[in-house]
């Protein structure tokens, strides 16, 4: 798998959890869009390029581009190893509850720019259930071979996270 070398910089907690998440073989992509130009579709392609089986989760689409979608993580069979969450933060707590109730312990709340998909309530819920989700990162910040803007953004974010510890 093409993930940035662990020896390239000191690895703070969130980056380590992100790299662990990327070892998942089967994940739910919560917030999968019908729009082929949406960022969720870019991530879908990248995760599949890494050999991850991606299961689309969309609340009202039964199928997108010939791929079956599930309305909730709990509805997925066979179950997934992790859930990548790409929804507005106002929906994060409900998604976290769905993931946790489905037994998913690897959860990643996407953040590129802006506030991201996580919310304080979702993060507290995960913590109360003994789960340390990935938050504050975009996958392109830890996947090698990403375009230079993602690599620079990742470099800056990892340094900021390292200083915060």
C-alpha positions in Angstrom: 0.0 0.0 0.0 1.3 3.4 -0.9 1.3 5.3 2.4 3.9 7.9 3.2 6.9 6.4 5.0 6.6 6.4 8.8 10.2 7.5 9.0 9.6 10.8 7.1 8.4 12.7 10.2 7.4 12.0 13.8 4.0 10.4 13.8 1.5 12.0 16.1 -1.6 10.1 17.2 -4.1 11.2 14.5 -1.7 10.4 11.7 -0.9 7.0 13.2 -4.6 6.3 13.4 -5.1 7.5 9.8 -2.4 5.1 8.6 -4.0 2.3 10.6 -7.4 3.1 9.1 -5.9 2.8 5.6 -5.0 -0.8 6.3 -8.7 -1.6 6.4 -9.8 -4.0 3.7 -13.5 -3.0 3.6 -14.9 0.4 4.5 -18.2 2.3 4.4 -18.0 5.7 2.7 -20.7 7.6 4.5 -21.7 10.6 2.4 -21.2 9.0 -1.0 -22.7 11.3 -3.6 -24.7 10.7 -6.8 -22.6 13.5 -8.4 -19.6 11.9 -10.2 -17.6 15.2 -9.7 -18.1 15.2 -5.9 -15.1 14.9 -3.6 -16.6 11.7 -2.2 -16.2 10.1 -5.6 -12.6 11.2 -5.8 -12.0 9.5 -2.4 -13.8 6.4 -3.5 -11.5 6.1 -6.5 -8.4 6.6 -4.4 -9.5 4.1 -1.7 -10.2 1.5 -4.4 -6.8 2.2 -6.0 -5.3 1.3 -2.6 -7.1 -2.0 -2.7 -9.8 -1.1 -0.2 -13.4 -2.4 -0.9 -15.5 0.7 -0.6 -19.2 0.3 0.3 -21.2 3.5 -0.5 -23.6 4.8 2.1 -26.3 7.2 1.0 -29.5 7.8 2.9 -31.8 7.6 -0.1 -30.0 6.1 -3.0 -30.3 2.3 -3.5 -27.7 2.3 -6.3 -25.3 4.8 -7.8 -23.5 4.0 -11.1 -24.4 0.3 -10.8 -23.1 0.0 -7.2 -25.4 -0.9 -4.4 -25.7 1.8 -1.7 -26.8 1.3 1.9 -28.8 3.8 3.9 -26.9 3.2 7.1 -23.7 1.5 8.1 -25.7 -0.9 10.3 -27.4 -2.2 7.1 -24.2 -3.3 5.4 -23.6 -7.1 5.1 -21.0 -8.4 5.3 -19.9 -5.8 7.8 -17.1 -3.2 7.2 -13.8 -2.8 9.0 -14.1 1.0 9.1 -16.2 4.0 8.2 -15.0 7.1 6.4 -17.5 10.0 7.3 -18.0 12.8 4.8 -21.1 14.5 6.0 -21.9 17.9 7.5 -20.9 18.0 11.2 -24.5 18.5 12.2 -25.1 14.8 11.1 -21.9 13.4 12.6 -23.3 12.3 16.0 -26.1 10.2 14.3 -23.5 8.7 11.9 -21.1 7.9 14.8 -24.0 6.2 16.7 -24.8 4.2 13.6 -21.2 3.1 13.2 -20.7 2.3 16.9 -23.9 0.3 17.1 -22.8 -1.6 14.0 -19.6 -2.6 15.8 -17.3 -0.3 13.7 -14.4 0.8 15.7 -12.3 2.5 13.0 -14.0 5.8 12.2 -12.5 8.7 10.2 -14.3 12.1 10.2 -13.0 13.9 7.2 -11.5 17.4 7.4 -10.0 19.2 4.5 -10.8 22.9 4.8 -13.4 24.3 7.1 -14.7 22.6 10.2 -14.8 19.1 8.8 -17.3 16.2 9.3 -16.7 15.7 13.0 -18.6 17.4 15.8 -17.8 17.7 19.5 -20.8 15.5 20.2 -19.7 12.8 17.8 -16.1 12.8 19.1 -17.4 12.6 22.7 -19.7 9.7 21.8 -16.8 7.8 20.2 -14.6 8.5 23.3 -17.4 7.3 25.6 -17.4 4.0 23.7 -13.6 3.6 23.7 -13.0 4.6 20.1 -10.4 7.1 19.0 -11.5 8.3 15.6 -9.4 10.0 13.0 -10.3 13.7 12.8 -8.6 16.8 11.5 -7.2 15.1 8.4 -7.9 14.4 4.8 -6.7 11.0 3.5 -4.6 12.8 0.8 -2.5 14.2 3.6 -1.2 10.7 4.5 -1.4 8.9 1.1 1.8 9.1 -0.9 1.5 10.1 -4.5 -1.1 12.8 -3.7 -0.8 16.1 -5.7 1.5 18.8 -4.3 -1.3 20.9 -2.7 -2.4 17.9 -0.6 1.2 17.1 0.3 1.9 20.6 1.5 -1.4 20.8 3.4 -0.6 17.5 5.0 2.9 18.6 6.0 1.5 21.8 7.6 -1.3 19.9 9.4 1.0 17.1 10.7 3.4 19.8 12.1 0.5 21.6 13.8 -0.7 18.3 15.3 2.8 17.5 16.5 3.1 20.8 18.3 -0.3 20.4 19.9 0.8 17.2 21.7 
